[in-house]
Amino acid sequence: MTAPRARSRRAENTGFPCVHCAAPVPANTDGHYRNHCPYCLWSLHVDELPGDRASGCRQPMEPIGLVEKSGKGWQVVHRCTACGHRQPNRLVRDGDAPDDLDLVLSLPWL
């Protein structure tokens, strides 16, 4: 039996088409995964725990609000449209496609 291969953060940090608005979403360039669209803030349910890519759900996640976490700053909270799973995700403020700040600020605080 062989041990599972470690996943490369670089290999998994790739661009993708947005599940909601179909915009091309570039990979994040600040060392973190990009997991939501910077233009509409929608995401895809791929994680059970942040970064694990272990969810089999794979359904759209709607941005429903903002929270502030110590050490991580503001985060967009996403809720899966199929199973209801909630997940906070870091904002992307720099790089090729930062999150739309006007859209972020239109979300309610949770």
C-alpha positions in Angstrom: 0.0 0.0 0.0 1.4 3.4 -0.9 1.0 6.5 1.2 -1.3 9.2 -0.3 0.6 11.9 -2.1 0.8 15.3 -0.5 -1.2 17.9 -2.4 0.7 20.9 -3.7 -0.8 24.3 -2.7 0.5 25.7 -6.0 -1.1 22.9 -8.0 -4.5 23.4 -6.3 -4.4 27.2 -6.4 -5.7 27.6 -10.0 -8.2 29.8 -11.8 -11.7 28.6 -12.4 -15.0 29.7 -14.1 -17.5 31.1 -11.5 -20.3 28.7 -10.9 -22.7 31.7 -10.5 -21.8 34.4 -13.1 -19.4 32.3 -15.3 -16.7 35.0 -15.1 -13.1 33.6 -15.4 -11.6 33.8 -11.9 -7.8 34.0 -11.7 -5.8 32.1 -9.1 -5.0 34.0 -5.9 -1.4 35.4 -5.8 -1.1 36.0 -2.0 -0.3 32.4 -0.9 -3.9 31.5 0.0 -6.5 29.6 -1.9 -9.0 31.6 -3.9 -12.4 29.9 -3.3 -14.9 32.5 -4.5 -15.5 34.9 -7.4 -14.2 38.4 -6.9 -17.0 39.8 -9.1 -20.2 38.2 -7.5 -18.6 36.6 -4.4 -20.3 33.2 -5.0 -18.3 30.0 -4.2 -18.5 26.3 -4.6 -18.9 23.8 -1.8 -15.6 21.9 -2.1 -14.3 22.0 1.5 -15.6 20.5 4.7 -12.7 22.2 6.6 -10.9 25.1 5.0 -8.6 23.9 2.3 -9.3 20.2 2.6 -11.2 19.9 -0.7 -13.1 16.9 0.9 -16.7 17.8 0.2 -18.6 15.7 -2.2 -21.4 18.2 -2.4 -20.0 20.5 -5.1 -23.0 22.8 -5.2 -23.0 26.7 -5.4 -22.5 28.6 -2.2 -24.2 32.0 -1.8 -22.5 34.9 0.0 -24.8 35.7 2.9 -22.9 38.0 5.1 -19.7 39.2 6.8 -17.9 38.3 10.0 -14.6 39.6 11.5 -12.2 36.9 12.8 -9.2 37.7 14.9 -6.0 37.4 12.9 -7.9 36.9 9.6 -9.9 40.2 9.3 -13.1 40.4 7.4 -14.5 37.2 5.9 -17.4 36.5 3.6 -19.7 33.8 4.9 -21.0 31.4 2.3 -24.0 29.1 2.6 -24.4 26.1 0.4 -27.6 26.2 -1.7 -28.0 22.4 -1.5 -27.0 21.3 2.0 -26.9 24.5 4.0 -23.2 24.2 5.0 -21.8 27.5 6.1 -18.1 28.5 5.7 -16.3 31.8 6.2 -13.7 32.7 3.6 -11.0 35.3 3.6 -11.4 38.4 1.5 -9.0 38.8 -1.4 -7.7 42.4 -1.2 -4.7 42.4 -3.5 -3.5 40.6 -6.7 -4.9 40.3 -10.1 -8.6 40.4 -9.1 -9.3 41.7 -5.6 -12.9 41.2 -4.3 -15.4 43.9 -5.3 -15.3 46.0 -2.1 -18.7 47.7 -2.9 -20.3 44.2 -3.1 -18.5 43.1 0.1 -19.8 46.2 1.9 -23.4 45.5 0.8 -23.4 42.2 2.7 -25.0 42.2 6.2 -22.8 41.7 9.3 -23.6 38.3 10.9 
